[in-house]
Amino acid sequence: MGKAVSPRRAAISSLLLPGLGQEALGLRRRALAWCAAILISLVAFSRPGTPAWGLLLPPALWLAGAWDAWRLARGRQEPRVR
């Protein structure tokens, strides 16, 4: 089981550095996968002549990684009693 990290902190960490929120949750392989996906997309689509949709992929992946970290951290919180 991973560490207890607030969803906000996990998401902000992943916005600062891709995969950092997942790493904070103790999910090293998942963190490396997000980081690698974003780095590969940055390298692949940073060349001249890149189609317009290619320019949107790296930021979209970056935001998806932050959302993933937030969702994972939220799932690890204790359920609230109403």
SULNORUR-V681183 format. One record per helix or strand of 3 or more residues. SS is the DSSP state (2 for helix, 1 for strand). FROM is the first residue (numbers start at 1). LEN is the number of residues. If there is no record, write none. Layout:
ss = (SS & SS)
from = (FROM & FROM)
len = (LEN & LEN)
This chain:
ss = (2 & 2 & 2 & 2)
from = (7 & 20 & 28 & 52)
len = (10 & 5 & 17 & 24)
